[in-house]
Structure formats: C-alpha cells, structure tokens
Amino acid sequence: MNTKPIIERMLKESENIWQSYLKHPFILGLANGDLDIKKFRFYLLQDYLYLFDYAKVFAHTLTKTDNKQIMSLCSFSINNILNGEMKIHKSYMSRMGISDNEIEKVKLSLTNLSYTSYMLNVAEHGDETAGLAAILSCAISYEFIGKWIAENYPQSVNHEFYGEWVSGYSGEEYANANRKLENLMNKLCENISDEKAKKLIDIFVICSEYEYKFWDMAWNME
C-alpha cells in the first residue's frame, strides 16, 4: 500500500497538466494584463454558470456522509461559492456593463457542460472521497495559478480588471480554505486500498484536464 498522502499523489500525477496552465495564452494574458477583455468577459459568464454546478457537487458530497467535518466544510463551501465567489463575478460583470438579463440568457458552452456533467456524475454516484476528488482540482489549481501570477508578475494585482482575480486566488483566505479541503481528503484516504486511490487520482487528473480545456474554451470563446 502506498503511504504517501493522496493529495501529494494527485498533484504528482497531474504535474505536467498543471505546468501547461502556466503557458496557456489566457493565463499569460491575465498575468501581463494584455488579455482581450472580450475573452475575460466570456470567461466570467461561463465561470459564473460553472459555479452553480460546482456548488451542487459539494451538495452531493454532503449527502454522502454522516461525518460532521465533511458536512460542515461542504456547507461552508456552498455558502462561500454562492455568496462569495459569485458576488465577485457579479461585481466584475456590473463593471463591464453585463446586465442580469444578459446573464440569464447565457448558455453553458459544450466544454463547460461536459466538465460539470462529469463532476456531477462522479459526486452523485461515488462516495464523499470521489466528490472531493472532483472538487479539488479546480480549487487547488486556481490557487496554483493565482500565486504563480502574483509571484512572477507582481504588478498584476494592480490591474484595473484582472487584479481582483489575481489577488483573490493568490490570497491567504483562499489558500486556507484549500488546506482544509486537502487535510480532510488526506485524512479520509489514509487507509484506502491502492485500487481506490487510483480511481480517486484518475478523477483528479481528468478534472485537471478539463481545467485546461476550460481555459481553451475561454481563449477561443467557444
């Protein structure tokens, strides 16, 4: 049995995918501030819709357990998504002149639909560890990207449009929430079999691949 923490194994298996994020033109555009605002606008609308289903993944995970720590963390995360991240998105969209009526008319892109459908299916048919595996790639990769941008492009936090995004995902509050998720996942998976660990790692890697496709979707606006 492999005794390394499951998060460490997940990150190792997805290392090449995560490094590719840092070379993606959308991420580099956020970093140096020259990203076409139309692309960011498209991303915001799609990510806003994504967050609704992301919250549902937490909700499915919550229903799979009697563990109070998992239930508490999932309920906190749902509230944080609906009343935290989504408020930031709405603030951005307001500044860009995006009306509530326009938001209501936006449809999920095929990439977005495929990604959220996969996560929801995993959370609905798997146990709580499967749900968390689906959740963690998005959560941790945004921190990874945000911190990389802030460290390598320190002026990025002051950008008129993108600075708030970089500051939010590179900040300590966001990182602390991720550490709680990671610690819980590691604890739940301390004594699992190698077979189950592989299944969870596969979920994490697939979601990491979807994350890259999401950046592609935003860059190509499709």
FIKOLZA-1660 file (N, C-alpha, C; in steps of 0.1 Angstrom, whole numbers, plus 5000, padded with zeros to 4 digits):
% residues 222
   i   px   py   pz ch aa at
   1 5008 4988 5000  A  M  N
   1 5000 5000 5000  A  M CA
   1 5009 5013 5000  A  M  C
   2 5006 5022 4991  A  N  N
   2 5013 5034 4990  A  N CA
   2 5009 5043 5002  A  N  C
   3 5019 5048 5010  A  T  N
   3 5015 5055 5022  A  T CA
   3 5016 5070 5020  A  T  C
   4 5020 5075 5008  A  K  N
   4 5021 5089 5006  A  K CA
   4 5007 5095 5006  A  K  C
   5 5005 5108 5011  A  P  N
   5 4992 5114 5012  A  P CA
   5 4986 5115 4998  A  P  C
   6 4973 5113 4997  A  I  N
   6 4966 5112 4984  A  I CA
   6 4968 5125 4976  A  I  C
   7 4967 5136 4983  A  I  N
   7 4969 5149 4976  A  I CA
   7 4982 5150 4969  A  I  C
   8 4993 5145 4976  A  E  N
   8 5006 5145 4970  A  E CA
   8 5007 5137 4958  A  E  C
   9 5000 5125 4958  A  R  N
   9 5000 5116 4947  A  R CA
   9 4991 5122 4935  A  R  C
  10 4980 5129 4938  A  M  N
  10 4972 5135 4928  A  M CA
  10 4980 5146 4921  A  M  C
  11 4987 5154 4929  A  L  N
  11 4995 5165 4923  A  L CA
  11 5006 5160 4914  A  L  C
  12 5012 5149 4919  A  K  N
  12 5023 5143 4911  A  K CA
  12 5018 5138 4897  A  K  C
  13 5007 5132 4897  A  E  N
  13 5001 5126 4885  A  E CA
  13 4997 5137 4875  A  E  C
  14 4993 5148 4880  A  S  N
  14 4988 5159 4872  A  S CA
  14 4998 5170 4869  A  S  C
  15 5010 5168 4873  A  E  N
  15 5021 5178 4873  A  E CA
  15 5022 5184 4859  A  E  C
  16 5023 5176 4849  A  N  N
  16 5025 5181 4835  A  N CA
  16 5013 5189 4831  A  N  C
  17 5001 5185 4834  A  I  N
  17 4989 5193 4830  A  I CA
  17 4990 5206 4837  A  I  C
  18 4993 5207 4850  A  W  N
  18 4993 5219 4857  A  W CA
  18 5004 5229 4852  A  W  C
  19 5015 5224 4848  A  Q  N
  19 5026 5232 4843  A  Q CA
  19 5021 5238 4829  A  Q  C
  20 5013 5231 4822  A  S  N
  20 5008 5236 4809  A  S CA
  20 4999 5248 4811  A  S  C
  21 4992 5249 4823  A  Y  N
  21 4983 5261 4826  A  Y CA
  21 4992 5273 4825  A  Y  C
  22 5004 5273 4830  A  L  N
  22 5012 5285 4831  A  L CA
  22 5017 5290 4817  A  L  C
  23 5016 5281 4807  A  K  N
  23 5020 5285 4794  A  K CA
  23 5008 5289 4785  A  K  C
  24 4996 5287 4791  A  H  N
  24 4984 5290 4783  A  H CA
  24 4982 5305 4780  A  H  C
  25 4979 5309 4768  A  P  N
  25 4978 5323 4765  A  P CA
  25 4967 5331 4773  A  P  C
  26 4957 5324 4778  A  F  N
  26 4947 5331 4786  A  F CA
  26 4953 5334 4800  A  F  C
  27 4961 5325 4805  A  I  N
  27 4967 5327 4818  A  I CA
  27 4978 5338 4817  A  I  C
  28 4986 5337 4806  A  L  N
  28 4996 5347 4804  A  L CA
  28 4991 5361 4802  A  L  C
  29 4979 5361 4796  A  G  N
  29 4972 5374 4794  A  G CA
  29 4967 5380 4807  A  G  C
  30 4962 5371 4816  A  L  N
  30 4959 5376 4829  A  L CA
  30 4971 5381 4837  A  L  C
  31 4982 5374 4835  A  A  N
  31 4995 5378 4842  A  A CA
  31 5000 5391 4837  A  A  C
  32 5001 5393 4824  A  N  N
  32 5008 5405 4819  A  N CA
  32 4998 5417 4816  A  N  C
  33 4985 5413 4818  A  G  N
  33 4974 5424 4816  A  G CA
  33 4970 5427 4802  A  G  C
  34 4975 5419 4792  A  D  N
  34 4971 5422 4779  A  D CA
  34 4960 5413 4773  A  D  C
  35 4953 5405 4782  A  L  N
  35 4942 5397 4778  A  L CA
  35 4931 5405 4772  A  L  C
  36 4926 5401 4760  A  D  N
  36 4915 5408 4754  A  D CA
  36 4903 5408 4764  A  D  C
  37 4897 5419 4767  A  I  N
  37 4887 5420 4777  A  I CA
  37 4874 5412 4772  A  I  C
  38 4873 5410 4759  A  K  N
  38 4861 5402 4754  A  K CA
  38 4863 5387 4759  A  K  C
  39 4875 5383 4759  A  K  N
  39 4878 5369 4763  A  K CA
  39 4875 5367 4778  A  K  C
  40 4879 5377 4786  A  F  N
  40 4877 5377 4800  A  F CA
  40 4862 5377 4803  A  F  C
  41 4855 5385 4795  A  R  N
  41 4840 5387 4797  A  R CA
  41 4834 5373 4794  A  R  C
  42 4838 5366 4783  A  F  N
  42 4833 5353 4780  A  F CA
  42 4836 5343 4791  A  F  C
  43 4848 5344 4796  A  Y  N
  43 4852 5335 4807  A  Y CA
  43 4843 5337 4820  A  Y  C
  44 4841 5350 4823  A  L  N
  44 4834 5353 4835  A  L CA
  44 4819 5347 4835  A  L  C
  45 4813 5349 4823  A  L  N
  45 4799 5344 4822  A  L CA
  45 4799 5329 4823  A  L  C
  46 4808 5322 4816  A  Q  N
  46 4809 5308 4817  A  Q CA
  46 4812 5303 4831  A  Q  C
  47 4822 5310 4837  A  D  N
  47 4826 5305 4851  A  D CA
  47 4815 5308 4861  A  D  C
  48 4807 5318 4859  A  Y  N
  48 4795 5321 4867  A  Y CA
  48 4785 5310 4867  A  Y  C
  49 4783 5305 4855  A  L  N
  49 4774 5293 4853  A  L CA
  49 4780 5281 4859  A  L  C
  50 4793 5279 4857  A  Y  N
  50 4800 5267 4862  A  Y CA
  50 4799 5267 4878  A  Y  C
  51 4799 5278 4884  A  L  N
  51 4799 5278 4899  A  L CA
  51 4786 5273 4905  A  L  C
  52 4775 5274 4897  A  F  N
  52 4762 5268 4902  A  F CA
  52 4764 5253 4903  A  F  C
  53 4769 5247 4893  A  D  N
  53 4771 5232 4893  A  D CA
  53 4782 5228 4902  A  D  C
  54 4792 5236 4904  A  Y  N
  54 4803 5233 4913  A  Y CA
  54 4797 5233 4927  A  Y  C
  55 4788 5242 4931  A  A  N
  55 4782 5242 4944  A  A CA
  55 4774 5229 4946  A  A  C
  56 4767 5224 4935  A  K  N
  56 4759 5212 4935  A  K CA
  56 4768 5200 4938  A  K  C
  57 4781 5200 4933  A  V  N
  57 4790 5189 4936  A  V CA
  57 4793 5188 4951  A  V  C
  58 4795 5200 4957  A  F  N
  58 4796 5200 4972  A  F CA
  58 4783 5195 4979  A  F  C
  59 4772 5198 4973  A  A  N
  59 4759 5194 4979  A  A CA
  59 4757 5179 4978  A  A  C
  60 4761 5173 4967  A  H  N
  60 4760 5159 4965  A  H CA
  60 4770 5152 4975  A  H  C
  61 4782 5157 4976  A  T  N
  61 4792 5152 4985  A  T CA
  61 4787 5152 5000  A  T  C
  62 4780 5163 5003  A  L  N
  62 4775 5164 5017  A  L CA
  62 4765 5153 5020  A  L  C
  63 4757 5150 5010  A  T  N
  63 4746 5140 5013  A  T CA
  63 4752 5125 5014  A  T  C
  64 4764 5123 5011  A  K  N
  64 4770 5110 5011  A  K CA
  64 4776 5106 5024  A  K  C
  65 4775 5115 5034  A  T  N
  65 4783 5112 5046  A  T CA
  65 4775 5117 5059  A  T  C
  66 4779 5110 5070  A  D  N
  66 4775 5115 5083  A  D CA
  66 4786 5121 5091  A  D  C
  67 4798 5123 5084  A  N  N
  67 4809 5129 5090  A  N CA
  67 4807 5144 5092  A  N  C
  68 4806 5149 5104  A  K  N
  68 4803 5163 5107  A  K CA
  68 4813 5172 5101  A  K  C
  69 4826 5168 5100  A  Q  N
  69 4836 5177 5095  A  Q CA
  69 4834 5179 5080  A  Q  C
  70 4830 5168 5073  A  I  N
  70 4828 5169 5058  A  I CA
  70 4815 5178 5056  A  I  C
  71 4805 5175 5064  A  M  N
  71 4792 5182 5062  A  M CA
  71 4794 5197 5065  A  M  C
  72 4802 5200 5075  A  S  N
  72 4805 5214 5078  A  S CA
  72 4813 5221 5067  A  S  C
  73 4823 5214 5062  A  L  N
  73 4831 5220 5052  A  L CA
  73 4824 5222 5039  A  L  C
  74 4816 5212 5036  A  C  N
  74 4808 5213 5023  A  C CA
  74 4798 5225 5024  A  C  C
  75 4791 5226 5035  A  S  N
  75 4781 5236 5037  A  S CA
  75 4787 5250 5037  A  S  C
  76 4799 5251 5043  A  F  N
  76 4807 5264 5043  A  F CA
  76 4811 5267 5028  A  F  C
  77 4815 5257 5021  A  S  N
  77 4820 5259 5007  A  S CA
  77 4808 5264 4998  A  S  C
  78 4797 5257 5000  A  I  N
  78 4785 5261 4992  A  I CA
  78 4781 5276 4994  A  I  C
  79 4781 5280 5007  A  N  N
  79 4778 5293 5010  A  N CA
  79 4789 5303 5005  A  N  C
  80 4801 5299 5005  A  N  N
  80 4812 5307 5001  A  N CA
  80 4812 5309 4986  A  N  C
  81 4807 5299 4978  A  I  N
  81 4806 5299 4964  A  I CA
  81 4794 5309 4960  A  I  C
  82 4783 5306 4966  A  L  N
  82 4771 5314 4963  A  L CA
  82 4771 5328 4967  A  L  C
  83 4777 5330 4979  A  N  N
  83 4777 5344 4984  A  N CA
  83 4791 5351 4985  A  N  C
  84 4801 5344 4979  A  G  N
  84 4814 5350 4979  A  G CA
  84 4819 5351 4965  A  G  C
  85 4823 5339 4959  A  E  N
  85 4829 5340 4945  A  E CA
  85 4819 5345 4935  A  E  C
  86 4806 5342 4936  A  M  N
  86 4796 5346 4927  A  M CA
  86 4794 5361 4928  A  M  C
  87 4795 5367 4940  A  K  N
  87 4794 5381 4942  A  K CA
  87 4805 5388 4935  A  K  C
  88 4817 5383 4936  A  I  N
  88 4828 5389 4929  A  I CA
  88 4826 5389 4914  A  I  C
  89 4821 5378 4909  A  H  N
  89 4818 5377 4894  A  H CA
  89 4807 5387 4891  A  H  C
  90 4797 5389 4899  A  K  N
  90 4786 5398 4896  A  K CA
  90 4792 5413 4896  A  K  C
  91 4801 5415 4905  A  S  N
  91 4808 5428 4906  A  S CA
  91 4815 5431 4893  A  S  C
  92 4823 5421 4889  A  Y  N
  92 4830 5423 4876  A  Y CA
  92 4821 5425 4865  A  Y  C
  93 4810 5417 4864  A  M  N
  93 4801 5418 4853  A  M CA
  93 4794 5432 4853  A  M  C
  94 4791 5437 4865  A  S  N
  94 4785 5450 4866  A  S CA
  94 4794 5461 4860  A  S  C
  95 4807 5460 4863  A  R  N
  95 4817 5470 4859  A  R CA
  95 4818 5469 4843  A  R  C
  96 4815 5457 4838  A  M  N
  96 4816 5456 4823  A  M CA
  96 4803 5458 4816  A  M  C
  97 4793 5462 4824  A  G  N
  97 4780 5466 4818  A  G CA
  97 4772 5454 4814  A  G  C
  98 4775 5442 4820  A  I  N
  98 4767 5430 4817  A  I CA
  98 4755 5430 4826  A  I  C
  99 4743 5430 4820  A  S  N
  99 4730 5431 4828  A  S CA
  99 4726 5417 4833  A  S  C
 100 4717 5417 4842  A  D  N
 100 4711 5404 4848  A  D CA
 100 4704 5397 4836  A  D  C
 101 4698 5405 4828  A  N  N
 101 4690 5399 4817  A  N CA
 101 4700 5391 4807  A  N  C
 102 4711 5397 4805  A  E  N
 102 4721 5391 4796  A  E CA
 102 4726 5378 4803  A  E  C
 103 4729 5379 4816  A  I  N
 103 4734 5367 4823  A  I CA
 103 4724 5355 4822  A  I  C
 104 4711 5358 4823  A  E  N
 104 4701 5348 4823  A  E CA
 104 4700 5341 4809  A  E  C
 105 4704 5348 4799  A  K  N
 105 4703 5342 4785  A  K CA
 105 4716 5334 4781  A  K  C
 106 4726 5335 4789  A  V  N
 106 4739 5328 4786  A  V CA
 106 4737 5313 4788  A  V  C
 107 4741 5305 4778  A  K  N
 107 4741 5290 4779  A  K CA
 107 4755 5284 4781  A  K  C
 108 4755 5273 4788  A  L  N
 108 4768 5266 4790  A  L CA
 108 4774 5263 4777  A  L  C
 109 4787 5265 4776  A  S  N
 109 4794 5260 4764  A  S CA
 109 4795 5245 4765  A  S  C
 110 4798 5239 4754  A  L  N
 110 4798 5224 4754  A  L CA
 110 4810 5219 4763  A  L  C
 111 4821 5226 4763  A  T  N
 111 4832 5222 4772  A  T CA
 111 4827 5224 4787  A  T  C
 112 4821 5235 4790  A  N  N
 112 4816 5237 4804  A  N CA
 112 4806 5226 4807  A  N  C
 113 4797 5223 4799  A  L  N
 113 4786 5213 4801  A  L CA
 113 4793 5200 4803  A  L  C
 114 4802 5196 4795  A  S  N
 114 4809 5183 4796  A  S CA
 114 4816 5182 4810  A  S  C
 115 4823 5193 4814  A  Y  N
 115 4831 5193 4826  A  Y CA
 115 4821 5192 4838  A  Y  C
 116 4811 5200 4839  A  T  N
 116 4802 5200 4850  A  T CA
 116 4794 5187 4851  A  T  C
 117 4791 5182 4839  A  S  N
 117 4783 5169 4839  A  S CA
 117 4792 5158 4845  A  S  C
 118 4805 5158 4841  A  Y  N
 118 4814 5148 4847  A  Y CA
 118 4815 5149 4862  A  Y  C
 119 4817 5161 4867  A  M  N
 119 4818 5162 4881  A  M CA
 119 4806 5158 4889  A  M  C
 120 4794 5163 4883  A  L  N
 120 4781 5159 4890  A  L CA
 120 4779 5144 4890  A  L  C
 121 4783 5138 4879  A  N  N
 121 4781 5123 4878  A  N CA
 121 4790 5116 4888  A  N  C
 122 4802 5121 4890  A  V  N
 122 4811 5115 4899  A  V CA
 122 4806 5116 4914  A  V  C
 123 4801 5129 4917  A  A  N
 123 4796 5132 4930  A  A CA
 123 4784 5124 4933  A  A  C
 124 4775 5122 4923  A  E  N
 124 4762 5116 4925  A  E CA
 124 4764 5101 4927  A  E  C
 125 4773 5095 4920  A  H  N
 125 4774 5080 4920  A  H CA
 125 4786 5075 4929  A  H  C
 126 4795 5084 4933  A  G  N
 126 4806 5080 4941  A  G CA
 126 4803 5083 4956  A  G  C
 127 4813 5080 4964  A  D  N
 127 4812 5084 4978  A  D CA
 127 4818 5098 4980  A  D  C
 128 4819 5101 4993  A  E  N
 128 4824 5115 4996  A  E CA
 128 4838 5118 4991  A  E  C
 129 4846 5108 4991  A  T  N
 129 4860 5110 4986  A  T CA
 129 4860 5112 4971  A  T  C
 130 4851 5106 4964  A  A  N
 130 4850 5108 4949  A  A CA
 130 4846 5123 4946  A  A  C
 131 4836 5127 4954  A  G  N
 131 4831 5141 4952  A  G CA
 131 4842 5151 4955  A  G  C
 132 4850 5149 4966  A  L  N
 132 4861 5158 4969  A  L CA
 132 4872 5157 4959  A  L  C
 133 4875 5145 4953  A  A  N
 133 4885 5144 4942  A  A CA
 133 4881 5153 4930  A  A  C
 134 4868 5153 4927  A  A  N
 134 4863 5161 4916  A  A CA
 134 4864 5176 4919  A  A  C
 135 4862 5180 4931  A  I  N
 135 4862 5194 4936  A  I CA
 135 4876 5199 4936  A  I  C
 136 4886 5191 4941  A  L  N
 136 4899 5196 4945  A  L CA
 136 4907 5202 4933  A  L  C
 137 4906 5196 4921  A  S  N
 137 4914 5201 4910  A  S CA
 137 4911 5215 4907  A  S  C
 138 4899 5219 4906  A  C  N
 138 4895 5233 4904  A  C CA
 138 4900 5242 4915  A  C  C
 139 4897 5238 4927  A  A  N
 139 4900 5246 4939  A  A CA
 139 4915 5249 4940  A  A  C
 140 4923 5238 4939  A  I  N
 140 4938 5240 4942  A  I CA
 140 4945 5246 4930  A  I  C
 141 4940 5243 4917  A  S  N
 141 4947 5248 4905  A  S CA
 141 4945 5263 4904  A  S  C
 142 4934 5268 4909  A  Y  N
 142 4932 5283 4908  A  Y CA
 142 4942 5290 4918  A  Y  C
 143 4944 5283 4929  A  E  N
 143 4954 5289 4939  A  E CA
 143 4968 5288 4932  A  E  C
 144 4971 5277 4926  A  F  N
 144 4984 5275 4920  A  F CA
 144 4987 5285 4909  A  F  C
 145 4976 5288 4901  A  I  N
 145 4978 5298 4890  A  I CA
 145 4979 5312 4896  A  I  C
 146 4970 5315 4906  A  G  N
 146 4969 5328 4912  A  G CA
 146 4983 5332 4918  A  G  C
 147 4988 5322 4926  A  K  N
 147 5001 5325 4933  A  K CA
 147 5013 5326 4923  A  K  C
 148 5012 5318 4912  A  W  N
 148 5023 5319 4902  A  W CA
 148 5023 5333 4895  A  W  C
 149 5011 5338 4892  A  I  N
 149 5010 5351 4886  A  I CA
 149 5014 5362 4895  A  I  C
 150 5010 5361 4908  A  A  N
 150 5013 5372 4918  A  A CA
 150 5028 5372 4920  A  A  C
 151 5035 5360 4920  A  E  N
 151 5049 5359 4923  A  E CA
 151 5057 5364 4911  A  E  C
 152 5053 5360 4899  A  N  N
 152 5061 5363 4887  A  N CA
 152 5057 5376 4880  A  N  C
 153 5045 5380 4883  A  Y  N
 153 5041 5393 4877  A  Y CA
 153 5034 5402 4888  A  Y  C
 154 5043 5407 4897  A  P  N
 154 5038 5414 4909  A  P CA
 154 5029 5426 4906  A  P  C
 155 5031 5431 4894  A  Q  N
 155 5022 5443 4890  A  Q CA
 155 5008 5438 4887  A  Q  C
 156 5006 5425 4885  A  S  N
 156 4993 5420 4881  A  S CA
 156 4982 5423 4891  A  S  C
 157 4985 5424 4904  A  V  N
 157 4975 5426 4914  A  V CA
 157 4969 5440 4913  A  V  C
 158 4975 5449 4906  A  N  N
 158 4971 5463 4905  A  N CA
 158 4963 5465 4892  A  N  C
 159 4961 5455 4884  A  H  N
 159 4955 5457 4871  A  H CA
 159 4940 5461 4873  A  H  C
 160 4935 5470 4864  A  E  N
 160 4922 5475 4866  A  E CA
 160 4911 5465 4866  A  E  C
 161 4912 5455 4857  A  F  N
 161 4902 5444 4856  A  F CA
 161 4907 5431 4863  A  F  C
 162 4919 5427 4860  A  Y  N
 162 4924 5414 4864  A  Y CA
 162 4930 5413 4878  A  Y  C
 163 4933 5425 4884  A  G  N
 163 4940 5425 4897  A  G CA
 163 4932 5418 4908  A  G  C
 164 4918 5421 4908  A  E  N
 164 4910 5415 4918  A  E CA
 164 4910 5399 4917  A  E  C
 165 4910 5394 4904  A  W  N
 165 4910 5380 4902  A  W CA
 165 4923 5374 4908  A  W  C
 166 4935 5380 4904  A  V  N
 166 4948 5375 4909  A  V CA
 166 4949 5376 4924  A  V  C
 167 4944 5387 4930  A  S  N
 167 4945 5389 4944  A  S CA
 167 4937 5379 4952  A  S  C
 168 4925 5376 4946  A  G  N
 168 4916 5367 4953  A  G CA
 168 4921 5353 4953  A  G  C
 169 4926 5348 4942  A  Y  N
 169 4931 5334 4941  A  Y CA
 169 4945 5332 4946  A  Y  C
 170 4952 5343 4949  A  S  N
 170 4966 5342 4954  A  S CA
 170 4966 5345 4969  A  S  C
 171 4954 5349 4975  A  G  N
 171 4954 5353 4988  A  G CA
 171 4953 5342 4999  A  G  C
 172 4956 5346 5011  A  E  N
 172 4957 5336 5022  A  E CA
 172 4943 5330 5025  A  E  C
 173 4933 5338 5024  A  E  N
 173 4919 5333 5028  A  E CA
 173 4916 5321 5019  A  E  C
 174 4918 5323 5006  A  Y  N
 174 4915 5312 4996  A  Y CA
 174 4924 5300 4999  A  Y  C
 175 4937 5303 5001  A  A  N
 175 4946 5292 5004  A  A CA
 175 4942 5284 5017  A  A  C
 176 4938 5291 5027  A  N  N
 176 4934 5284 5040  A  N CA
 176 4922 5275 5038  A  N  C
 177 4913 5279 5029  A  A  N
 177 4901 5271 5026  A  A CA
 177 4906 5258 5019  A  A  C
 178 4915 5260 5010  A  N  N
 178 4921 5248 5003  A  N CA
 178 4928 5238 5012  A  N  C
 179 4935 5244 5022  A  R  N
 179 4943 5235 5031  A  R CA
 179 4933 5226 5039  A  R  C
 180 4921 5232 5042  A  K  N
 180 4911 5224 5050  A  K CA
 180 4906 5213 5041  A  K  C
 181 4904 5216 5028  A  L  N
 181 4899 5205 5019  A  L CA
 181 4910 5194 5018  A  L  C
 182 4922 5199 5016  A  E  N
 182 4933 5189 5014  A  E CA
 182 4935 5180 5026  A  E  C
 183 4935 5187 5038  A  N  N
 183 4937 5179 5050  A  N CA
 183 4926 5169 5053  A  N  C
 184 4914 5173 5050  A  L  N
 184 4903 5164 5051  A  L CA
 184 4904 5152 5041  A  L  C
 185 4908 5155 5029  A  M  N
 185 4909 5145 5019  A  M CA
 185 4920 5135 5023  A  M  C
 186 4931 5140 5027  A  N  N
 186 4942 5131 5032  A  N CA
 186 4938 5122 5043  A  N  C
 187 4931 5128 5053  A  K  N
 187 4926 5120 5064  A  K CA
 187 4917 5109 5060  A  K  C
 188 4907 5112 5052  A  L  N
 188 4898 5103 5047  A  L CA
 188 4904 5091 5039  A  L  C
 189 4915 5094 5033  A  C  N
 189 4922 5084 5024  A  C CA
 189 4934 5077 5030  A  C  C
 190 4936 5079 5043  A  E  N
 190 4948 5073 5050  A  E CA
 190 4949 5058 5048  A  E  C
 191 4938 5051 5048  A  N  N
 191 4939 5036 5048  A  N CA
 191 4932 5030 5036  A  N  C
 192 4930 5037 5026  A  I  N
 192 4923 5032 5014  A  I CA
 192 4932 5023 5006  A  I  C
 193 4926 5014 4998  A  S  N
 193 4934 5005 4990  A  S CA
 193 4940 5012 4978  A  S  C
 194 4951 5006 4972  A  D  N
 194 4957 5012 4961  A  D CA
 194 4947 5013 4949  A  D  C
 195 4938 5004 4948  A  E  N
 195 4928 5004 4938  A  E CA
 195 4919 5016 4939  A  E  C
 196 4914 5019 4951  A  K  N
 196 4905 5030 4953  A  K CA
 196 4913 5043 4951  A  K  C
 197 4926 5043 4956  A  A  N
 197 4934 5055 4954  A  A CA
 197 4936 5059 4939  A  A  C
 198 4938 5048 4931  A  K  N
 198 4939 5051 4917  A  K CA
 198 4927 5057 4911  A  K  C
 199 4915 5052 4915  A  K  N
 199 4903 5058 4910  A  K CA
 199 4901 5072 4913  A  K  C
 200 4905 5076 4926  A  L  N
 200 4904 5090 4930  A  L CA
 200 4914 5099 4923  A  L  C
 201 4926 5093 4921  A  I  N
 201 4936 5101 4914  A  I CA
 201 4932 5103 4899  A  I  C
 202 4926 5093 4893  A  D  N
 202 4921 5094 4879  A  D CA
 202 4911 5105 4878  A  D  C
 203 4902 5106 4888  A  I  N
 203 4892 5116 4888  A  I CA
 203 4898 5130 4888  A  I  C
 204 4908 5131 4897  A  F  N
 204 4915 5144 4899  A  F CA
 204 4922 5148 4886  A  F  C
 205 4929 5138 4879  A  V  N
 205 4936 5141 4867  A  V CA
 205 4926 5145 4856  A  V  C
 206 4915 5138 4855  A  I  N
 206 4905 5141 4844  A  I CA
 206 4900 5155 4846  A  I  C
 207 4897 5159 4859  A  C  N
 207 4893 5173 4862  A  C CA
 207 4904 5183 4859  A  C  C
 208 4916 5179 4861  A  S  N
 208 4927 5188 4857  A  S CA
 208 4928 5190 4842  A  S  C
 209 4925 5179 4835  A  E  N
 209 4925 5181 4820  A  E CA
 209 4913 5189 4816  A  E  C
 210 4902 5188 4823  A  Y  N
 210 4890 5197 4820  A  Y CA
 210 4894 5211 4823  A  Y  C
 211 4901 5214 4833  A  E  N
 211 4905 5227 4837  A  E CA
 211 4913 5234 4825  A  E  C
 212 4922 5226 4819  A  Y  N
 212 4929 5231 4807  A  Y CA
 212 4919 5234 4796  A  Y  C
 213 4910 5225 4794  A  K  N
 213 4900 5227 4783  A  K CA
 213 4892 5240 4786  A  K  C
 214 4889 5242 4799  A  F  N
 214 4881 5254 4802  A  F CA
 214 4889 5267 4798  A  F  C
 215 4902 5267 4801  A  W  N
 215 4910 5279 4796  A  W CA
 215 4910 5280 4781  A  W  C
 216 4911 5269 4774  A  D  N
 216 4910 5268 4760  A  D CA
 216 4896 5274 4755  A  D  C
 217 4886 5270 4762  A  M  N
 217 4872 5274 4758  A  M CA
 217 4872 5290 4760  A  M  C
 218 4877 5295 4771  A  A  N
 218 4877 5309 4773  A  A CA
 218 4885 5317 4763  A  A  C
 219 4897 5311 4759  A  W  N
 219 4906 5318 4750  A  W CA
 219 4899 5318 4736  A  W  C
 220 4893 5307 4732  A  N  N
 220 4887 5306 4719  A  N CA
 220 4872 5311 4719  A  N  C
 221 4867 5314 4730  A  M  N
 221 4853 5320 4732  A  M CA
 221 4843 5310 4725  A  M  C
 222 4844 5297 4728  A  E  N
 222 4835 5288 4722  A  E CA
 222 4830 5277 4732  A  E  C
% end
